[in-house]
C-alpha cells in the first residue's frame, strides 16, 4: 500500500515538473527599453 502511494506521488511530481518545464521552455523574455517612448512624450507634451 505504501509503495503504491509513493509511486503515485513520484509519478505526479514527475508529471508536474515535466509539464511546467515544457511550458517555461516556450516563454521568451524580451528586454524592452521605454526611453524612446518617454522621449517622444516629452517632446509631444512640450508642443
PDB file with one MODEL, atoms N, CA, C and O in Angstrom:
MODEL        1
ATOM      1  N   UNK A   1       0.821  -1.194   0.000  1.00  0.00           N
ATOM      2  CA  UNK A   1       0.000   0.000   0.000  1.00  0.00           C
ATOM      3  C   UNK A   1       0.867   1.261   0.000  1.00  0.00           C
ATOM      4  O   UNK A   1       0.600   2.203  -0.746  1.00  0.00           O
ATOM      5  N   UNK A   2       1.913   1.274   0.844  1.00  0.00           N
ATOM      6  CA  UNK A   2       2.789   2.440   0.892  1.00  0.00           C
ATOM      7  C   UNK A   2       3.550   2.596  -0.421  1.00  0.00           C
ATOM      8  O   UNK A   2       3.776   3.711  -0.891  1.00  0.00           O
ATOM      9  N   UNK A   3       3.942   1.463  -1.008  1.00  0.00           N
ATOM     10  CA  UNK A   3       4.665   1.522  -2.277  1.00  0.00           C
ATOM     11  C   UNK A   3       3.785   2.119  -3.370  1.00  0.00           C
ATOM     12  O   UNK A   3       4.254   2.927  -4.172  1.00  0.00           O
ATOM     13  N   UNK A   4       2.521   1.730  -3.406  1.00  0.00           N
ATOM     14  CA  UNK A   4       1.582   2.244  -4.395  1.00  0.00           C
ATOM     15  C   UNK A   4       1.399   3.749  -4.224  1.00  0.00           C
ATOM     16  O   UNK A   4       1.408   4.489  -5.208  1.00  0.00           O
ATOM     17  N   UNK A   5       1.236   4.202  -2.993  1.00  0.00           N
ATOM     18  CA  UNK A   5       1.069   5.625  -2.709  1.00  0.00           C
ATOM     19  C   UNK A   5       2.338   6.397  -3.065  1.00  0.00           C
ATOM     20  O   UNK A   5       2.271   7.474  -3.657  1.00  0.00           O
ATOM     21  N   UNK A   6       3.476   5.849  -2.707  1.00  0.00           N
ATOM     22  CA  UNK A   6       4.749   6.507  -3.006  1.00  0.00           C
ATOM     23  C   UNK A   6       4.989   6.576  -4.509  1.00  0.00           C
ATOM     24  O   UNK A   6       5.462   7.596  -5.011  1.00  0.00           O
ATOM     25  N   UNK A   7       4.674   5.515  -5.226  1.00  0.00           N
ATOM     26  CA  UNK A   7       4.878   5.527  -6.676  1.00  0.00           C
ATOM     27  C   UNK A   7       3.952   6.533  -7.351  1.00  0.00           C
ATOM     28  O   UNK A   7       4.361   7.193  -8.306  1.00  0.00           O
ATOM     29  N   UNK A   8       2.721   6.664  -6.879  1.00  0.00           N
ATOM     30  CA  UNK A   8       1.802   7.674  -7.434  1.00  0.00           C
ATOM     31  C   UNK A   8       2.293   9.084  -7.136  1.00  0.00           C
ATOM     32  O   UNK A   8       2.191   9.974  -7.980  1.00  0.00           O
ATOM     33  N   UNK A   9       2.821   9.286  -5.947  1.00  0.00           N
ATOM     34  CA  UNK A   9       3.343  10.595  -5.566  1.00  0.00           C
ATOM     35  C   UNK A   9       4.528  10.974  -6.452  1.00  0.00           C
ATOM     36  O   UNK A   9       4.611  12.107  -6.926  1.00  0.00           O
ATOM     37  N   UNK A  10       5.425  10.051  -6.673  1.00  0.00           N
ATOM     38  CA  UNK A  10       6.587  10.311  -7.522  1.00  0.00           C
ATOM     39  C   UNK A  10       6.157  10.553  -8.963  1.00  0.00           C
ATOM     40  O   UNK A  10       6.687  11.449  -9.620  1.00  0.00           O
ATOM     41  N   UNK A  11       5.222   9.784  -9.457  1.00  0.00           N
ATOM     42  CA  UNK A  11       4.723   9.966 -10.815  1.00  0.00           C
ATOM     43  C   UNK A  11       4.047  11.326 -10.970  1.00  0.00           C
ATOM     44  O   UNK A  11       4.258  12.014 -11.969  1.00  0.00           O
ATOM     45  N   UNK A  12       3.244  11.712  -9.998  1.00  0.00           N
ATOM     46  CA  UNK A  12       2.573  13.017 -10.056  1.00  0.00           C
ATOM     47  C   UNK A  12       3.584  14.152 -10.047  1.00  0.00           C
ATOM     48  O   UNK A  12       3.444  15.119 -10.796  1.00  0.00           O
ATOM     49  N   UNK A  13       4.593  14.038  -9.211  1.00  0.00           N
ATOM     50  CA  UNK A  13       5.627  15.065  -9.143  1.00  0.00           C
ATOM     51  C   UNK A  13       6.386  15.152 -10.465  1.00  0.00           C
ATOM     52  O   UNK A  13       6.657  16.249 -10.954  1.00  0.00           O
ATOM     53  N   UNK A  14       6.727  14.010 -11.039  1.00  0.00           N
ATOM     54  CA  UNK A  14       7.457  13.999 -12.308  1.00  0.00           C
ATOM     55  C   UNK A  14       6.625  14.612 -13.428  1.00  0.00           C
ATOM     56  O   UNK A  14       7.156  15.349 -14.258  1.00  0.00           O
ATOM     57  N   UNK A  15       5.343  14.318 -13.461  1.00  0.00           N
ATOM     58  CA  UNK A  15       4.474  14.910 -14.477  1.00  0.00           C
ATOM     59  C   UNK A  15       4.348  16.418 -14.294  1.00  0.00           C
ATOM     60  O   UNK A  15       4.377  17.169 -15.269  1.00  0.00           O
ATOM     61  N   UNK A  16       4.210  16.859 -13.055  1.00  0.00           N
ATOM     62  CA  UNK A  16       4.079  18.296 -12.789  1.00  0.00           C
ATOM     63  C   UNK A  16       5.346  19.038 -13.197  1.00  0.00           C
ATOM     64  O   UNK A  16       5.267  20.115 -13.790  1.00  0.00           O
ATOM     65  N   UNK A  17       6.491  18.485 -12.893  1.00  0.00           N
ATOM     66  CA  UNK A  17       7.758  19.119 -13.264  1.00  0.00           C
ATOM     67  C   UNK A  17       7.928  19.099 -14.774  1.00  0.00           C
ATOM     68  O   UNK A  17       8.397  20.080 -15.352  1.00  0.00           O
ATOM     69  N   UNK A  18       7.561  18.020 -15.414  1.00  0.00           N
ATOM     70  CA  UNK A  18       7.690  17.924 -16.869  1.00  0.00           C
ATOM     71  C   UNK A  18       6.789  18.894 -17.593  1.00  0.00           C
ATOM     72  O   UNK A  18       7.209  19.529 -18.560  1.00  0.00           O
ATOM     73  N   UNK A  19       5.564  19.016 -17.143  1.00  0.00           N
ATOM     74  CA  UNK A  19       4.627  19.948 -17.780  1.00  0.00           C
ATOM     75  C   UNK A  19       5.075  21.380 -17.555  1.00  0.00           C
ATOM     76  O   UNK A  19       5.025  22.200 -18.471  1.00  0.00           O
ATOM     77  N   UNK A  20       5.511  21.685 -16.347  1.00  0.00           N
ATOM     78  CA  UNK A  20       5.972  23.034 -16.035  1.00  0.00           C
ATOM     79  C   UNK A  20       7.237  23.360 -16.826  1.00  0.00           C
ATOM     80  O   UNK A  20       7.395  24.486 -17.297  1.00  0.00           O
ATOM     81  N   UNK A  21       8.127  22.403 -16.974  1.00  0.00           N
ATOM     82  CA  UNK A  21       9.347  22.627 -17.742  1.00  0.00           C
ATOM     83  C   UNK A  21       9.056  22.882 -19.210  1.00  0.00           C
ATOM     84  O   UNK A  21       9.707  23.718 -19.837  1.00  0.00           O
ATOM     85  N   UNK A  22       8.084  22.172 -19.761  1.00  0.00           N
ATOM     86  CA  UNK A  22       7.719  22.368 -21.162  1.00  0.00           C
ATOM     87  C   UNK A  22       7.086  23.737 -21.372  1.00  0.00           C
ATOM     88  O   UNK A  22       7.329  24.380 -22.394  1.00  0.00           O
ATOM     89  N   UNK A  23       6.286  24.187 -20.428  1.00  0.00           N
ATOM     90  CA  UNK A  23       5.637  25.496 -20.551  1.00  0.00           C
ATOM     91  C   UNK A  23       6.652  26.621 -20.425  1.00  0.00           C
ATOM     92  O   UNK A  23       6.557  27.624 -21.131  1.00  0.00           O
ATOM     93  N   UNK A  24       7.613  26.464 -19.540  1.00  0.00           N
ATOM     94  CA  UNK A  24       8.593  27.532 -19.361  1.00  0.00           C
ATOM     95  C   UNK A  24       9.590  27.570 -20.510  1.00  0.00           C
ATOM     96  O   UNK A  24      10.209  28.607 -20.748  1.00  0.00           O
ATOM     97  N   UNK A  25       9.758  26.473 -21.223  1.00  0.00           N
ATOM     98  CA  UNK A  25      10.675  26.467 -22.357  1.00  0.00           C
ATOM     99  C   UNK A  25      10.133  27.304 -23.509  1.00  0.00           C
ATOM    100  O   UNK A  25      10.907  27.765 -24.348  1.00  0.00           O
ATOM    101  N   UNK A  26       8.823  27.510 -23.566  1.00  0.00           N
ATOM    102  CA  UNK A  26       8.221  28.278 -24.641  1.00  0.00           C
ATOM    103  C   UNK A  26       8.211  29.768 -24.347  1.00  0.00           C
ATOM    104  O   UNK A  26       7.929  30.566 -25.241  1.00  0.00           O
ATOM    105  N   UNK A  27       8.510  30.159 -23.122  1.00  0.00           N
ATOM    106  CA  UNK A  27       8.468  31.557 -22.724  1.00  0.00           C
ATOM    107  C   UNK A  27       9.772  32.236 -23.113  1.00  0.00           C
ATOM    108  O   UNK A  27      10.856  31.740 -22.808  1.00  0.00           O
ATOM    109  N   UNK A  28       9.659  33.368 -23.784  1.00  0.00           N
ATOM    110  CA  UNK A  28      10.843  34.139 -24.152  1.00  0.00           C
ATOM    111  C   UNK A  28      10.741  35.510 -23.503  1.00  0.00           C
ATOM    112  O   UNK A  28       9.707  36.174 -23.584  1.00  0.00           O
ATOM    113  N   UNK A  29      11.811  35.921 -22.866  1.00  0.00           N
ATOM    114  CA  UNK A  29      11.837  37.228 -22.232  1.00  0.00           C
ATOM    115  C   UNK A  29      12.415  38.236 -23.210  1.00  0.00           C
ATOM    116  O   UNK A  29      13.409  37.979 -23.888  1.00  0.00           O
ATOM    117  N   UNK A  30      11.773  39.368 -23.260  1.00  0.00           N
ATOM    118  CA  UNK A  30      12.241  40.435 -24.135  1.00  0.00           C
ATOM    119  C   UNK A  30      12.683  41.616 -23.280  1.00  0.00           C
ATOM    120  O   UNK A  30      11.983  42.015 -22.350  1.00  0.00           O
ATOM    121  N   UNK A  31      13.830  42.164 -23.594  1.00  0.00           N
ATOM    122  CA  UNK A  31      14.282  43.371 -22.924  1.00  0.00           C
ATOM    123  C   UNK A  31      13.830  44.551 -23.761  1.00  0.00           C
ATOM    124  O   UNK A  31      14.260  44.728 -24.900  1.00  0.00           O
ATOM    125  N   UNK A  32      12.967  45.345 -23.183  1.00  0.00           N
ATOM    126  CA  UNK A  32      12.385  46.459 -23.915  1.00  0.00           C
ATOM    127  C   UNK A  32      12.770  47.745 -23.203  1.00  0.00           C
ATOM    128  O   UNK A  32      12.647  47.856 -21.983  1.00  0.00           O
ATOM    129  N   UNK A  33      13.228  48.693 -23.963  1.00  0.00           N
ATOM    130  CA  UNK A  33      13.581  49.988 -23.402  1.00  0.00           C
ATOM    131  C   UNK A  33      12.428  50.956 -23.629  1.00  0.00           C
ATOM    132  O   UNK A  33      11.875  51.029 -24.726  1.00  0.00           O
ATOM    133  N   UNK A  34      12.074  51.688 -22.598  1.00  0.00           N
ATOM    134  CA  UNK A  34      10.984  52.651 -22.696  1.00  0.00           C
ATOM    135  C   UNK A  34      11.505  54.063 -22.952  1.00  0.00           C
ATOM    136  O   UNK A  34      10.716  55.007 -22.994  1.00  0.00           O
ATOM    137  N   UNK A  35      12.807  54.223 -23.122  1.00  0.00           N
ATOM    138  CA  UNK A  35      13.370  55.552 -23.351  1.00  0.00           C
ATOM    139  C   UNK A  35      12.827  56.223 -24.609  1.00  0.00           C
ATOM    140  O   UNK A  35      12.515  57.412 -24.547  1.00  0.00           O
ATOM    141  N   UNK A  36      12.695  55.543 -25.741  1.00  0.00           N
ATOM    142  CA  UNK A  36      12.142  56.227 -26.924  1.00  0.00           C
ATOM    143  C   UNK A  36      10.728  56.743 -26.688  1.00  0.00           C
ATOM    144  O   UNK A  36      10.381  57.832 -27.146  1.00  0.00           O
ATOM    145  N   UNK A  37       9.919  55.979 -25.985  1.00  0.00           N
ATOM    146  CA  UNK A  37       8.555  56.415 -25.703  1.00  0.00           C
ATOM    147  C   UNK A  37       8.565  57.620 -24.772  1.00  0.00           C
ATOM    148  O   UNK A  37       7.813  58.573 -24.977  1.00  0.00           O
ATOM    149  N   UNK A  38       9.403  57.579 -23.765  1.00  0.00           N
ATOM    150  CA  UNK A  38       9.476  58.686 -22.817  1.00  0.00           C
ATOM    151  C   UNK A  38       9.948  59.955 -23.516  1.00  0.00           C
ATOM    152  O   UNK A  38       9.403  61.035 -23.287  1.00  0.00           O
ATOM    153  N   UNK A  39      10.960  59.824 -24.365  1.00  0.00           N
ATOM    154  CA  UNK A  39      11.464  60.992 -25.096  1.00  0.00           C
ATOM    155  C   UNK A  39      10.412  61.530 -26.064  1.00  0.00           C
ATOM    156  O   UNK A  39      10.289  62.744 -26.227  1.00  0.00           O
ATOM    157  N   UNK A  40       9.659  60.650 -26.700  1.00  0.00           N
ATOM    158  CA  UNK A  40       8.610  61.093 -27.613  1.00  0.00           C
ATOM    159  C   UNK A  40       7.566  61.910 -26.865  1.00  0.00           C
ATOM    160  O   UNK A  40       7.173  62.983 -27.324  1.00  0.00           O
ATOM    161  N   UNK A  41       7.114  61.411 -25.717  1.00  0.00           N
ATOM    162  CA  UNK A  41       6.064  62.122 -24.990  1.00  0.00           C
ATOM    163  C   UNK A  41       6.575  63.404 -24.342  1.00  0.00           C
ATOM    164  O   UNK A  41       5.795  64.334 -24.139  1.00  0.00           O
ATOM    165  N   UNK A  42       7.859  63.478 -24.013  1.00  0.00           N
ATOM    166  CA  UNK A  42       8.402  64.745 -23.520  1.00  0.00           C
ATOM    167  C   UNK A  42       8.322  65.794 -24.614  1.00  0.00           C
ATOM    168  O   UNK A  42       7.917  66.928 -24.359  1.00  0.00           O
ATOM    169  N   UNK A  43       8.705  65.426 -25.827  1.00  0.00           N
ATOM    170  CA  UNK A  43       8.629  66.361 -26.955  1.00  0.00           C
ATOM    171  C   UNK A  43       7.176  66.651 -27.325  1.00  0.00           C
ATOM    172  O   UNK A  43       6.837  67.790 -27.644  1.00  0.00           O
ATOM    173  N   UNK A  44       6.329  65.650 -27.286  1.00  0.00           N
ATOM    174  CA  UNK A  44       4.921  65.802 -27.663  1.00  0.00           C
ATOM    175  C   UNK A  44       4.178  66.694 -26.670  1.00  0.00           C
ATOM    176  O   UNK A  44       3.382  67.542 -27.072  1.00  0.00           O
ATOM    177  N   UNK A  45       4.434  66.506 -25.386  1.00  0.00           N
ATOM    178  CA  UNK A  45       3.755  67.301 -24.367  1.00  0.00           C
ATOM    179  C   UNK A  45       4.259  68.741 -24.340  1.00  0.00           C
ATOM    180  O   UNK A  45       3.519  69.649 -23.962  1.00  0.00           O
ATOM    181  N   UNK A  46       5.500  68.954 -24.734  1.00  0.00           N
ATOM    182  CA  UNK A  46       6.042  70.313 -24.756  1.00  0.00           C
ATOM    183  C   UNK A  46       5.433  71.120 -25.895  1.00  0.00           C
ATOM    184  O   UNK A  46       5.362  72.346 -25.814  1.00  0.00           O
ATOM    185  N   UNK A  47       5.001  70.457 -26.940  1.00  0.00           N
ATOM    186  CA  UNK A  47       4.458  71.162 -28.110  1.00  0.00           C
ATOM    187  C   UNK A  47       3.051  71.650 -27.902  1.00  0.00           C
ATOM    188  O   UNK A  47       2.470  72.259 -28.800  1.00  0.00           O
TER     189      UNK A  47
ENDMDL
END
